[in-house]
């Protein structure tokens, strides 16, 4: 059994200072922990962190009593809504984060009839939930200033939510969380962890590439898509990549595009207003993701290995262009100024994996963002801390538990509720040099 925790004297080691690692460090520091160390290969913001991005979508939620949920998925549904409602409140009210939240509203949409139905069933975009139906190209165009949306929106159907949703400046929020944690006493060490220290039936620390050992009373693994390289997660995580591209905007365009609602088609892609610092518009194409599959020569085990690359497959570049042709054709041929792949880690059910390890009492897992982890940066560290302290709500414990049984015989090609592109998970390992863009890279 792991020793009891005392914030004044207990030592905590966090592996990874991306979205969840920085949030966990912040919450530990805010809660009085005096000896917290974070290890990451890069200074914040890491060039490989999914949170190192100019913007992310936030769709707010309101709290609902547990009694309003029923059936076998009640715990899951309550947990998902509760943590999102908590994050919504934090974006609006936490002094550290509220300046990065822009409540511009958003438009959620799809193109194929079957996806439109799935989207409606999932989002419940009703009048009672303050959504307005959007059915025609003219109606889509009317939701933004004249000159922004000029496309024909072929087959599109959607719903507009004017408040309770929008976007956040992800990179600035990530830096703010880490900076505040450091101000409160957290120590950030630039070090690449190569292995965990397994000792006496427990995990006691980590070893960096330079041979330095870091030991602590509790080890929190927040390494995102890289976590399976450090610990056998029994196929519970699938490192999966998505793609984004930027285009340069003029000063006049930046003014015209300011305070726009997010436009998100779950089969085509999404965009938010341009970044005011670099005058760049970010566009993401939608698809079920890319993996980088390798097979071990010894046991034949298949794994997806993340890598950093400031280019995107040409197939995704075409997806970005298609999205622009359907929405903003006047931008469709503008050259990209930046592009990158962005890694996350999918659990088989896309619920988070926040749990103590059943075999290693001192090891806490904070992984499995499953494509929807960033919006929770103001609060997710609280839940990881509560898990470490054995006081996480039982319903959250059941939802986010260690659950290798759900990954037995896992379908690695599963779409996991995502659409777009060829509607299949693609393999980056199959792509040659000529199948990538050639955009001038910068961090």
SETORGU-494312 format. One record per residue: z, x, y of N, C-alpha, C, O in turn. Coordinates in steps of 0.1 Angstrom, whole numbers, plus 5000, padded with zeros to 4 digits. Atoms other than C-alpha are relative to their C-alpha. Layout:
ZXYZXYZXYZXY
...
This chain:
500050084988500050005000500050095012500750195013
500149924987499150135035501349985008502049885007
498850004992502050215058499949905011498849865016
500050104989503149965085499550065013499650185015
500649954987501549985119501049995011501749895012
499250004988503350075151499050055011498750175011
501049964990501050075182500450135008499650205012
499549884992503250355198499750124992499550234998
500149885007502950595169498850004989498450114986
501050005010500250485144498750055005498350035017
501349944996496850665145498949914994499049874982
501250085005493550475142498850085003498650135014
501349934999490150625136498949904999498849834988
501150095001487050415144498750094998498550185006
501249935002483750535130498849925005498549815000
501150074993480950425153500449955013501449885014
499750054987480950355190498849925006498449935017
501050094995478150095192500749875004501949885010
499550134995478749725200501449974994502449955002
498750045006481649655175501050115001502250085002
499149894999483150005176500750015014501950035015
499550004986483449995214501049885003502049905009
499250124998484849645213501450024993502449984999
498849975007487449745187500950105007502150085008
499249904992488550045207500649945012501849965015
499550064988488849835238501249914996502249915003
498950095004491049575220501250074996502350034999
498949935004493249825204500750065012502050065013
499449954988493749995238500749905008501849925013
499450114992494449675256501349954993502149895000
498850055008496949585228501150114999502150084992
498949904999498949905234500050114990500950194989
500149895010497750135206499750135008498850145016
499949884992498350485219499150124994498950225001
500749885006496450705194498849954992498749944980
501250055005492950575189498950105003498750155014
501249914999489950805182498849944995498849874985
501350055004486350705180499050114998498950205006
501049905003483650915164498649945000498449834994
501450055000479950875171499150125002499550225010
500849884998477051115169499450025014499050135018
500749994987475851035204501049965011501949885009
499250064989477450985239499649855002498549814997
500350144998477550615249499249995013499550055023
500550085011475150445250499150084990498250144994
500749935011473850585217498549955000498349835002
501450045000470050585216499649924987498549864987
500350085012470250425181500849874999500649804990
499250125001472750155189499149885004498449885014
500750134997471349795189500449955014499749885021
499450054987473549735220499450085012499650035023
500649924989471650005240498749935004497649985000
501150094998469349745254500249945014501349935019
499850054986468649595289500549864999501249815009
499450145000469449235278500049954986499349994977
499850075012470549015250500249855003500849825014
499850144998470548635246501449964997502050014988
498750065002473748445249499849855000499449795010
500050155000473948075238501549964999502149994988
498650035000477347945247500449884991499549804987
499550115008479447715226501449955006502150035013
498750054996482547495232500849984987500349964976
499150015012485547485209500049854995499949765002
499950125007485747205184501250004990501450114984
498950005010488847105163499550014986498449964983
500449985014488647205127499849874993498949864984
500150135007489046845117498649935002498249844995
501350064998485546775131499050064990497850014990
500949945011484046985102500449954987501649924984
499750055013483846875067499050064989498050124993
500949955011482346975033500450144997501350205003
499749875005482347305015499850125010500350235009
500349904990481047495046500849995013500550055023
499250034988483747375070500650135005500650155018
499449874995485447725072498950085007499250135018
501149924994482047895079499649945013499550015023
500550064988480947645105501150015011500750035023
498949994990484347635123500150155005500250175017
499849864996484548015123498850055009499150115019
501149964992481048065136500149945014499850015024
499950064987481647815164501150055008501050075020
498849954993485147945172499850135007500150155018
500249874994484148305177498950005011499150075021
501050014990481048205197500649945013500349985024
499350064989483247985219500950095007501050105019
499249904994485648265224499250105008499650145019
500949914993482848495234499549945013499450005023
500550074988481448235258501050005011500750035023
498950004990484848205275500250145006500450165018
499849874996485148585277498950055010499150115020
501149964991481648635293500249945013499950005024
499850074988482648385319501250045008501350045020
498749984994486148495326500750144999501550175007
499449875001486948845315499550095011498250115012
500549924989486749065346499150124996498350165004
500749885004485349355326498549964997497650044999
501350045005482349155313499249905008498049895007
500650114994481648865336498850035009497949955011
501149964991479449055360498750024993497650034999
501249975008476949125332499449874994498349884988
500550135006476548755322499249925011499749915022
500950084991473648555338499849874993499049864984
500150135006473948185331498749935005498849855014
501350054995470248115336499449884992498549824996
500550105009469847865308499050064990498650174992
501049955009467347895279499249894994499649774994
501050095007464347735262499950054986499550164984
500149975014464447725225498849934994498749814997
501350075004461147645207499550064987500050164982
500749965012458947685177498649955000498249885009
501450034999455247645168499649914988498849824990
500450085012454847515132500949884998502149895000
499250125002455947165123501350024992502449974995
498849985009458247275095501150095007502350065005
499049914993459947545117500649925012501849935014
499450084989460347295146501149914994502149895000
499050085006462147065122501350084996502450034999
498949925004464347345109500850045013502150045012
499349964987465147455145500849885005501949905010
499250124996466147095154501349984992502349964997
498850025009468447065124501150115003502350085002
499049894998470047405132500749995014501950005015
499549994986470447375170500649865005501449865014
499650144995470946995174499849995015500849965022
500350004985469247005208499949865006498849825010
500050144995470246655218500449995014500950085020
499650034986470846495252501550025001502050075011
498549995000474546485243500450155001501550185006
499849864999474346865239499350075012499150195012
500649974988472746885273498650084999498450185006
501349955001469246965261498949905005499249785005
501150084996465946835275498850034992498550154990
501149985009462946795253498850065008498550015019
501149944993459847005262498849994990498950054979
501150035010456546885245498650065004497850084995
501449964996453547005266500050135007501150185012
500149874993452247325281500449985015501150075021
499750034986452647165316501549995001502150045011
498550004999456347095308500650134999501650175006
499549865001456947455297499850075013500750135018
500349934988455247585328500949965011501250045020
499350064988457247355351501550065000502250045010
498649955001460547525339500250135007501350185008
499949874993459747845358499149995012498349915013
500850004988458347925392498550014998498150074988
501549995002454547885396499550155000499950235009
500549875002452748195385500750084989500250194986
499449935011455148295358499449964986498950054979
500650055013454048085328498749945003498649845010
501350054998450348025327499249984987498149954987
500750015013449648005290499849854996500349765002
500350135005448547715269501049954990501049834986
498950045010451547715245499549924988500049814986
500650085011449447615215501049964989501650054982
499150045011451547405191501450005003502249974995
498649984997454747475209500749875002500249775008
499150114997457647225210501450065002501850154994
498749944998461047305224501049915007500749795009
498950074993464247205242500550105010500750225008
499549924989465647335275501549965002501849855003
498650024997469347385281500350085013500150205014
499949944987470047445318501350085003501350175011
498749924997473647575316500750024986500349964976
499349965012475947725290499250094991499550114979
500849905007473347985280499350095010499350065022
500749914991471448275294499950144993499650154981
500149865005471548655290501050095005501650065016
499049904995473748955294499350145000498450174992
500549864999472949315304500850084990501950124992
499349945012473749475270500550145003501750175000
499649854999473749845279501250015010502150095007
498949994991475949795309501349954995502450004998
498850055007478449585289500650104990501850124989
499649905010478549845262500750125006501750175002
499449894993479250125286501349965007502250045006
498850054994481849915304501150004990502350044993
499050015010483749845272500550144996501750164995
499649865004483750215262500850075011501850135009
499449944988484650335297501449955002502350035004
498750064999487550095299501050054989502150074991
499149955011488850195265500450145002501650174999
499649864997488750555275501050015011501950095010
499150004989490550485307501449964995502450015000
498850045006493250325286500650094990501650074984
499549895008493650635265499250024987499650124980
500849985012491050605237499350135001498750175012
500749875000489550945227498749984993498649944981
501450015006485750945221499650144997499550235006
500549875004484551245201498649994995498249904987
501450005004480851315197499950094987500050214988
500049935014480651395160499349914991499549794990
500750085011478351285132500850004987501050114982
499350005012480351165103499150014988498149944987
500849985012478951285070500649944987499949914978
499350075011481551145046501449965003502050015013
498650044999484850965043500950094991500450154982
499049935008487951135029500749904991501549824995
499350085010488950964997501150094993500850204988
498949925004492351074987501149914995501549825002
498950085005495150924965499749854999500649775002
500450145001493250604959499949935014500049805014
500150064986492750544997498950085008498550185003
500849934990490550645026500950055011501649975017
499049944991492450885048499450055013500150095022
500649954988489850985073498550034998497949964990
501449985001486351125078499750155004500550215010
500449864997484551465079498750005008497849925004
501250004991482051545106499050114995499450194986
501049905004478851755102500450145002499950234995
499649864998480552065116501250044992501750154993
498949975009483252045089501349955005502349964997
498750054995485951905111500549874993499749784991
499550125006488251655094500849925010501649985019
499250094991489751355113500749914991500149834983
499150095008492651175097500849905008501049935020
499350104992494450865107500749904990500549904978
499350105008496750585094499149894996499249834985
501050105003493950335096498650055003498450125014
501449964998490150395093499249875002499349784993
500850124998487850125108498550045000498150125009
501449975001484250145098499149905008499049795004
500950084991481950015126498750075001498250085013
501249925000478850215117498849924999497749984998
501250085000476449925117499150024988499650024977
501049995010473249975098500250134992499650154981
499849875006474450335089501249994990501450094983
498850015008477550205071499850034985500650104978
500249985014476050205036499850154996499950184984
500249865003475350575039501450074998501550184993
498749955000479150635041500949944989501950004985
499150085009480550375017499149914991498249854996
500750105009479350184986500449865004501549825001
499750144996479149835000499449904990499449784992
500450095011477849694967498949905004499049785001
501250084996474549564982500349895010499549805012
499750114991476349355008499350015013499249915021
500849984988474349505037498650044997498350124988
501449965000470649535042499650055014499449965023
500549954987469749765071498649955003497749974996
501350074997466949575089499750035015500650035023
500449974987464949665120499249895007498449825000
500950084992463449465148499450085011499650205012
500949934991461049555175500049955014500149835016
500150054986460849545213499150095008498850215004
500949924991458549665241500349955014500749845017
499850034985458749685279498650025006497850095002
501149984991456049645305500550015014501549955018
499649994986456249755341499649885008498549835007
500350114991456449495368500150055014500750155017
500049964986455749515405501349955007502049865001
498850054992458549455431499949855002500849785002
500250144998456949125439500249924988500849814988
499850085012456949015403501550004996501949894991
498650005003460549115398500749895008501649835003
499450114992461448885427499649864994500549774994
500550135005459348605413500749964987501049844984
499550025013460848645378501549995000502149984989
498650005000464448655389500649874997500149765001
499250125004466948405374499249904992499549784992
500850095009464448265349500949974988501750054984
499450035013465748085318499450094990498250134991
500649935011465348275286499049914993499249794991
501050085008462148165267500050074986499750184985
499849955013462648195230499249914990499649794989
500750075011460148085203500450084987500150204986
499549945012461648155169498950064991499250124981
501149945008458248235155499150105008498350175002
500849924992456648415184500750125007500350235006
499249904993459248605204500849945012500949825013
499350044988461248595236500050105011499650225009
499949914989461648735270501149955010501449835010
499050044989464248735299499450065013498550145012
500549954988463848825335500050165000500850224992
500149855000462949195343501350075004502150015012
498949924996465449465346499950055014498850115018
500249974986466149525383500150155002499650205013
499849864998466949895378498650074998498350165006
501249945003463649995362498749925002497649965000
501150094998461449695370499249984988497950004988
500750025012460649635334500449874993501549834994
499950135007460149315314500150044985499150104980
499949985014461349335278499549884992499849764996
500550105009459549135251500350044986500050154982
499849975014460549105215499149904992499049784995
500850095009458148965188501049964989501850044985
499150055010459848755162499350024986498150004984
500449985014459548825125501350024991502450044997
498849985009461948855094500550145000501650164993
499449875000462449225100499250104992498350074984
500549895008461449565087501150074993502250084999
499149915007463249775062499350144998498150154999
500649875003462750145053500550034986501550104984
499650005014462950135015499850144994498750204995
500149885008463650434994500749974986501649884986
499450025013464550454957500550134995499850234994
499449885005466950704943499450054986499049964978
500649955012465550934916500949994988500549994976
499050005011468750924895500249864994499949844983
499750135006469750564892499049895003499149784999
501050104997466750394906500449895010499849795012
499450104990468850214933499150005012498850105018
500950024988466850074962500949995012502049925012
499250014988468250124997499050015012498050075012
500850004987466950075033500850105009502050085012
499449894993467650385054499649995015498450015018
500450014985467750345093499650145005500050255000
500449884993466050605115499749955014499249845017
500350034986465550625153498550035002498050134998
501449984997462050585166499749925013499849805013
500450074988460850505201498549975001497850005010
501350065001457650345190500249884991501349864986
499950115008456950025172498749994991497750044996
501250025008454449935144499049925008499349835016
501150074993451049825158500049854997499549775005
500050155004451449495139501049935010500749825014
499150064991454449425161499550005015499749915022
500650004987452649535192499049885002498949825012
500950115000450049275183500849875002500349775008
499150124999452849015179500549985015500549875019
499650014986454049095214498949955009499049875017
501250054992450549055228499749854997499349785007
500350145003450148725210501049915008500649815014
499050084992453448595226499649995014499649895021
500450004986452148705260498849915002498749855012
501250084998448748545255500349855000499749775008
499750145000450348215247500949955011501049835014
499150034990452848225275499650055014499649985024
500349934987451848475303498850084998498950214998
501249925003448248575296499650105010498950205007
500349904989448048765329500750134997500450235003
499349885004450449015313499650064987500050164982
500249975015448949025278499450144998499650204987
500749875002446849345283500750115008500250235008
499349904992449349535305500650104990501150074980
499549905009450249865289501550004998502349975008
498549995002453749915274500550135007499850235007
499349884994456050145293501150064991501650174993
498949955008458650175265499949914987499549794988
499950085013459050065228501050074991501250194991
499149945009461550115201500349904988500149784990
499450095011462849975167501550005002502150105008
498650024997466349845168500649954987500249854981
499450035014468549835136501249925001502149935010
498850085002471049585125500350004985499650064977
499750005014472649515091500349854996501249795001
499950145005472249175073500949994988500750074978
499450045012474749035049499149904993498249855000
500950105007473248805023500149865005499149785004
499950144994474548495041500050005015500249905021
500149984986474348645076501449975007501449955019
498650014994478148595081500550155001500150244993
499549864998480048905093500850044988501249964980
499149945010481849145070501150075008501050185011
498849954993485249195086501249984991501749874989
499150015011487749275059500650134997500150245000
499449885006490149525045499350024986498949934979
500749975013488549705015501049974989502250014990
499150035010490049574983500650124992501650114986
499649885007490349924968500750115008501350205003
499449894991491350134998500849935011500249885021
499150084991494349985017499950035015500149955023
500049964986493850185049498649985006498550015018
501350014995490150105053499749865004499849764996
500350134995489049815075498550015003497950105008
501550014997485349705077499749915012500349805012
500550094989483749575109498550025001498050095009
501549985001480049555099499449864997500049764997
500750125004477349305091499749905012499849785011
500350084988476249185126498949904997498949795004
501050105005473249015109499249945011498749835010
500950044989471248995141500649915011499949875020
499450084990473748795161501450065004502349985007
498749944997476549045167500350045014501450045019
499749944987476049165203500749905009501649945016
499450104990476948845222501550004998502249955007
498650015002480448885207500850125004501950145001
499449884996481149225222501349985007502350065006
498750014993483949095245501249964991502349984995
498950055008485948955216500050054985501150044979
500049975014484849085182501050104996501550104985
499049905003487149385184501449944998502249994991
498750075002490149135186500149964986501249984980
499950055014489248995152500150124990500750114980
499949895008488749335137501450065000501950104990
498649954999492149445150500949904993501849954986
499150095007493749125137499850024985500850004977
500249985014492149195103500950134996501550124986
499249885003493749545104501549974999502250034991
498550034999497149395113500449884990501549844991
499750115010496949125085500449875007501249805002
499750134993496948835110498849935004498849855014
501350084997493348715110500249864994500749844984
499950145005493048335107499549994986498450054983
500450015014492748245070498649954999497949994989
501350055001489548055077499050115003497950114997
500949884997487948365092500150104989499150164985
499949915012489348575063499049954989498350044983
500850055010487548345039498550025003497750054994
501449994996484248355059499550145000498450174996
500449864998484148725066500550104989500550224990
499349925011485748845033499050104994497850094995
500749915009484649135011499449914989500249844982
500650105009482148934989498850064992497750014994
501249945007479949154966499449904990498249924986
500650105009479448854943498849935006498049884999
501150074994477148704969498750095000497650045003
501249915000474849014966499550044986498650124985
500449985014474549014928498549954999498349835002
501450045001470749004921499449975013498549885014
500450044987470148994958498550025002497950114997
501450004997466648914969499850085013500050035024
500149924988465949204993498849965009498850015020
501150054991462749035006500349875006499449815013
499650134995464648725016499849995015500150095022
500350024986463648585050501349985008501450005020
498750034994467248475057499949925013500649945023
500150094989466248195080499250045012499249985022
500849954989463848395101498549974998498149964986
501450035001460248325109499250105009499850185016
500949924991457248495126499250104993499550144982
500949905006454548745120499449964987498949844986
500550045013453448745084501049924991500749894980
498950075007456648565074500450074987500650014977
499549925011457748845052500750135006500450175017
499349874996460049155054499050114997498550124985
500949895002457849465059500750134998501850155002
499449875004458449815047499450115009498250145009
500449894991458350095073499550124993498750204997
500449885007458050355046498550004995498050104992
501450015004454550225038499150035012497850045010
500849994989453350285073499650155003500550235004
500549874997451250595082500150025015500449935023
499949964986451150775115499149915009499549885020
500950084992448250575127500449855002499749785009
499550144999450150245123501149985010501749875010
499050014990452550315151499450015014498350075016
500449994986452150275189500150145004500850234998
499949874994451850575211500449985015499650015024
499550034987453950475241500850125004501650184996
499249894995455450745263501549974998502049885005
498650035004459050755249501050065011500850165017
498849964992462250775270501249934995501049824989
498850075005465850685263500549915012501649855010
